Amino acid sequence: MRDFYKIIYIIFIYFFAISYTFAEEKNKQEFCLKNGPTKSQRIVIAHPPTVGLIYICGLSNNIIGCPMRSMGINIARKLDTFYSTLSPNLANAVDVGANVNYETLLSIKPDLVVSSNVISSYGSLNEMLENSKIPYIAVPTMDGSLEDWFESVRIIGEATNRTDKTNKYIDYYKKCVEIVESRIKNIPLEKHPKVALINTHGGYMILRGSRTKFFRNLMKIAGAKILEDGEDPSSFSKCAEILFEFEPEIIIDDSRSNEFYNSDWFKHLKAVKEGRIYKTPQDDKQSWVTNWSQPTYSCLGLLWMAKIFHPEVFNDIDMEKEHKYFFETFIKGE
């Protein structure tokens, strides 16, 4: 009888997993260029994390609308260095709002809108674009897999006729992954350090979840043991309990604020006491797209983490040289 219930339980879990995966996939729209072709001269960013795709294509100065606040842009003051240097026309861009205002978007007559393929959040916007015959791309959210990211880069390269740039970017990224994986495979698992990624959002600490999924996967590629997946508690103290139980040897600080540094418990973490807490690099502190944990720059983030986790194996990697090549080749533009 006990075996019978065990079998029933296994069957239940199996069908639950299938149902969850089906529901998750059903909430996603196929991502490709719709209503094309496009000249890509008047681009609107509807989904902020995708802005890096436009920089990779060398079209950053063609952005005429975006959710200003979500991208950390304050037109009332001077544009930050990154934006003012590479896309000065952003000073004249229209704020379409975090929840895109359809009337505003239509009024500026874009010839390409970069949206998301998550139907629950962007389905109605994409439907409006479809019906209005406005070219748009619904790309995966930036919490997906590395392959999703490559596919997003590839598709936007094809849509904007910039495949020379996007293919070169993908090749460089894959080369970085190959370098790291080829060396990590020779390091015994017991020598992989325990690493925690710490972030904050809306006053909450984030250790896991969709907001960290992309970069946490890169941490594993870079040879780290990471926290198991799960829901984060709503309080800092409960998150502290998780961290103390995990006892990370290294902490990657990817937060925009330093609020947890003021917590009494934080200084007692092993990694903090030993000075092994590292802030993710960022080209411009006011431009989140330049953070090395974000998909656009994450190939640099991968190399940077590999050097931190296994310095003796990656001591030949010159991050200053890699960063210079990356910026001048993929970000600086024409």
HUKA-V403313 format. One record per residue. N is the residue number from 1. RES is the residue in one small letter. SS is DSSP state (helix for helix, strand for strand, loop for the rest). PHI is phi in whole degrees, 0 to 359 (none if undefined). PSI is psi in degrees with one decimal (none if undefined). Layout:
BEGIN
n = {N	N}
res = {RES	RES}
ss = {SS	SS}
phi = {PHI	PHI}
psi = {PSI	PSI}
END
This chain:
BEGIN
n = {1	2	3	4	5	6	7	8	9	10	11	12	13	14	15	16	17	18	19	20	21	22	23	24	25	26	27	28	29	30	31	32	33	34	35	36	37	38	39	40	41	42	43	44	45	46	47	48	49	50	51	52	53	54	55	56	57	58	59	60	61	62	63	64	65	66	67	68	69	70	71	72	73	74	75	76	77	78	79	80	81	82	83	84	85	86	87	88	89	90	91	92	93	94	95	96	97	98	99	100	101	102	103	104	105	106	107	108	109	110	111	112	113	114	115	116	117	118	119	120	121	122	123	124	125	126	127	128	129	130	131	132	133	134	135	136	137	138	139	140	141	142	143	144	145	146	147	148	149	150	151	152	153	154	155	156	157	158	159	160	161	162	163	164	165	166	167	168	169	170	171	172	173	174	175	176	177	178	179	180	181	182	183	184	185	186	187	188	189	190	191	192	193	194	195	196	197	198	199	200	201	202	203	204	205	206	207	208	209	210	211	212	213	214	215	216	217	218	219	220	221	222	223	224	225	226	227	228	229	230	231	232	233	234	235	236	237	238	239	240	241	242	243	244	245	246	247	248	249	250	251	252	253	254	255	256	257	258	259	260	261	262	263	264	265	266	267	268	269	270	271	272	273	274	275	276	277	278	279	280	281	282	283	284	285	286	287	288	289	290	291	292	293	294	295	296	297	298	299	300	301	302	303	304	305	306	307	308	309	310	311	312	313	314	315	316	317	318	319	320	321	322	323	324	325	326	327	328	329	330	331	332	333	334}
res = {m	r	d	f	y	k	i	i	y	i	i	f	i	y	f	f	a	i	s	y	t	f	a	e	e	k	n	k	q	e	f	c	l	k	n	g	p	t	k	s	q	r	i	v	i	a	h	p	p	t	v	g	l	i	y	i	c	g	l	s	n	n	i	i	g	c	p	m	r	s	m	g	i	n	i	a	r	k	l	d	t	f	y	s	t	l	s	p	n	l	a	n	a	v	d	v	g	a	n	v	n	y	e	t	l	l	s	i	k	p	d	l	v	v	s	s	n	v	i	s	s	y	g	s	l	n	e	m	l	e	n	s	k	i	p	y	i	a	v	p	t	m	d	g	s	l	e	d	w	f	e	s	v	r	i	i	g	e	a	t	n	r	t	d	k	t	n	k	y	i	d	y	y	k	k	c	v	e	i	v	e	s	r	i	k	n	i	p	l	e	k	h	p	k	v	a	l	i	n	t	h	g	g	y	m	i	l	r	g	s	r	t	k	f	f	r	n	l	m	k	i	a	g	a	k	i	l	e	d	g	e	d	p	s	s	f	s	k	c	a	e	i	l	f	e	f	e	p	e	i	i	i	d	d	s	r	s	n	e	f	y	n	s	d	w	f	k	h	l	k	a	v	k	e	g	r	i	y	k	t	p	q	d	d	k	q	s	w	v	t	n	w	s	q	p	t	y	s	c	l	g	l	l	w	m	a	k	i	f	h	p	e	v	f	n	d	i	d	m	e	k	e	h	k	y	f	f	e	t	f	i	k	g	e}
ss = {loop	helix	helix	helix	helix	helix	helix	helix	helix	helix	helix	helix	helix	helix	helix	helix	helix	helix	helix	helix	helix	helix	helix	helix	helix	helix	loop	strand	loop	loop	loop	loop	strand	strand	loop	loop	loop	loop	loop	loop	loop	loop	strand	strand	strand	loop	loop	helix	helix	helix	helix	helix	helix	helix	helix	helix	loop	loop	loop	helix	helix	helix	strand	strand	strand	strand	loop	loop	loop	loop	loop	loop	loop	loop	loop	loop	loop	loop	loop	loop	helix	helix	helix	helix	helix	helix	loop	helix	helix	helix	helix	helix	loop	strand	strand	loop	loop	loop	loop	loop	loop	helix	helix	helix	helix	helix	helix	loop	loop	loop	loop	strand	strand	strand	strand	strand	loop	strand	helix	helix	helix	helix	helix	helix	helix	helix	helix	helix	helix	helix	helix	loop	loop	loop	loop	strand	strand	strand	strand	loop	loop	loop	loop	loop	loop	helix	helix	helix	helix	helix	helix	helix	helix	helix	helix	helix	helix	helix	helix	loop	loop	loop	helix	helix	helix	helix	helix	helix	helix	helix	helix	helix	helix	helix	helix	helix	helix	helix	helix	helix	helix	helix	helix	helix	loop	loop	loop	loop	helix	helix	helix	loop	strand	strand	strand	strand	strand	strand	strand	strand	strand	loop	loop	strand	strand	strand	loop	loop	loop	loop	loop	loop	helix	helix	helix	helix	helix	helix	helix	helix	helix	loop	loop	strand	strand	loop	loop	loop	loop	loop	loop	loop	loop	loop	loop	helix	helix	helix	helix	helix	helix	helix	helix	helix	helix	helix	loop	loop	loop	strand	strand	strand	strand	loop	loop	loop	loop	loop	helix	helix	helix	helix	loop	loop	loop	helix	helix	helix	loop	helix	helix	helix	helix	loop	loop	loop	strand	strand	strand	loop	loop	strand	loop	loop	loop	loop	loop	helix	helix	helix	strand	loop	loop	loop	helix	helix	helix	helix	helix	helix	helix	helix	helix	helix	helix	helix	helix	helix	helix	loop	loop	loop	loop	loop	loop	loop	loop	loop	helix	helix	helix	helix	helix	helix	helix	helix	helix	helix	helix	helix	helix	loop	loop	loop}
phi = {none	298	295	298	295	296	296	300	297	297	298	299	297	299	289	296	297	297	297	295	297	297	296	294	291	296	277	243	265	301	255	191	288	247	62	280	280	221	275	58	263	226	258	244	266	264	248	312	298	274	301	299	299	290	292	300	280	73	243	298	275	260	282	251	200	192	282	306	296	296	267	72	258	241	294	296	245	294	300	294	306	300	291	293	280	263	215	301	294	300	298	254	289	262	279	270	89	297	265	310	278	299	298	296	299	295	293	266	52	287	252	198	242	260	243	243	268	278	297	299	259	236	303	292	297	297	296	297	296	300	290	272	60	267	301	208	234	257	269	297	296	280	255	271	272	297	295	298	296	300	294	297	297	299	294	289	295	292	294	258	59	236	295	299	284	290	295	295	296	298	298	294	299	296	295	298	297	297	301	292	297	295	267	296	298	267	260	304	303	293	263	281	288	279	233	248	259	243	220	222	202	58	85	250	272	241	248	217	91	297	293	247	305	301	287	296	295	292	300	293	299	283	91	246	268	241	301	294	298	166	277	278	295	275	248	299	295	291	296	300	299	297	294	294	290	287	53	293	277	222	238	258	267	246	272	273	237	250	297	286	295	275	285	301	286	299	292	269	292	307	298	289	299	268	69	250	241	234	273	299	297	207	299	227	298	264	240	297	300	272	289	286	269	279	312	303	263	292	295	291	300	297	296	300	292	301	293	287	287	222	301	290	268	241	291	274	282	265	293	296	293	296	295	299	297	300	296	289	273	247	247	303	82	267}
psi = {-39.9	-39.7	-34.8	-48.6	-33.6	-42.2	-43.1	-41.8	-44.6	-42.1	-41.8	-46.5	-40.7	-49.1	-30.5	-43.6	-42.8	-43.7	-41.0	-44.2	-41.9	-44.6	-38.2	-44.0	-35.8	-24.9	2.7	139.4	149.1	134.4	119.2	170.6	127.3	147.8	24.6	179.3	178.1	147.6	-15.3	37.3	-20.0	89.0	136.0	129.8	113.8	-30.6	101.1	-42.3	-13.4	-2.7	-31.4	-28.8	-36.1	-35.6	-40.2	-36.1	-5.7	27.0	20.2	-26.0	3.7	6.3	120.2	-8.6	146.3	165.2	93.9	-50.8	-41.3	-28.2	4.0	25.5	126.2	98.3	-20.9	-25.0	178.3	143.6	145.2	162.0	-46.3	-51.5	-41.7	-29.8	-45.1	-24.2	65.0	-24.5	-13.7	-24.3	-22.3	2.7	157.5	138.7	112.0	-5.1	151.3	-44.7	96.5	127.1	111.5	-42.0	-42.8	-45.7	-46.0	-33.3	-25.5	-0.4	65.1	153.7	3.6	129.1	129.2	111.2	-167.2	155.6	7.8	109.4	-40.3	-30.1	-34.2	3.6	-46.5	-36.6	-47.1	-36.3	-42.0	-42.6	-40.7	-47.9	-28.1	0.2	32.4	127.3	133.1	158.1	126.1	95.7	161.6	153.7	156.8	14.2	17.9	-156.0	169.1	-37.1	-36.3	-41.0	-46.0	-40.3	-38.5	-44.7	-44.5	-46.7	-41.5	-28.7	-42.5	-41.2	-33.9	7.3	41.5	37.0	-26.0	-39.7	-45.7	-36.7	-39.2	-38.9	-47.9	-41.2	-42.0	-43.5	-46.7	-32.6	-41.2	-44.4	-42.9	-43.1	-46.9	-49.3	-37.7	-26.7	-37.4	-33.9	-19.5	0.4	121.0	144.1	-34.7	-13.5	2.4	123.8	151.7	124.1	133.6	136.0	125.8	131.2	168.4	151.4	124.4	34.0	1.6	150.3	138.8	121.3	-27.0	-162.5	-179.1	-31.4	-21.2	-4.1	-48.6	-50.9	-33.1	-34.6	-37.9	-33.2	-39.5	-40.6	-36.5	2.3	39.1	149.2	126.2	167.7	143.9	152.8	153.4	173.6	137.2	140.7	161.6	-10.0	149.1	-38.8	-38.4	-37.7	-36.7	-41.2	-41.0	-43.2	-42.5	-34.0	-39.5	-36.0	66.9	143.4	-24.1	142.0	130.1	115.9	109.0	25.7	155.3	-18.7	162.2	28.9	-32.5	-15.8	-24.0	-6.0	136.8	-35.6	-25.0	-40.4	-12.9	-5.0	140.5	-47.5	-36.6	-44.6	-33.3	4.8	30.4	52.5	128.7	130.3	130.8	131.2	155.4	126.3	-42.9	119.0	-19.2	-4.4	97.2	-25.5	-23.6	1.8	138.1	-3.5	-15.0	148.2	-42.7	-47.9	3.1	-17.8	-35.9	-38.8	-37.3	-48.6	-41.7	-45.1	-40.4	-38.6	-35.4	-44.5	-36.7	67.7	-34.0	-23.2	-25.3	25.0	-13.3	-10.2	118.7	100.5	-32.1	-41.8	-44.0	-41.0	-43.7	-45.0	-45.9	-49.6	-46.8	-28.3	-40.6	-19.9	-40.7	-33.8	-168.2	none}
END
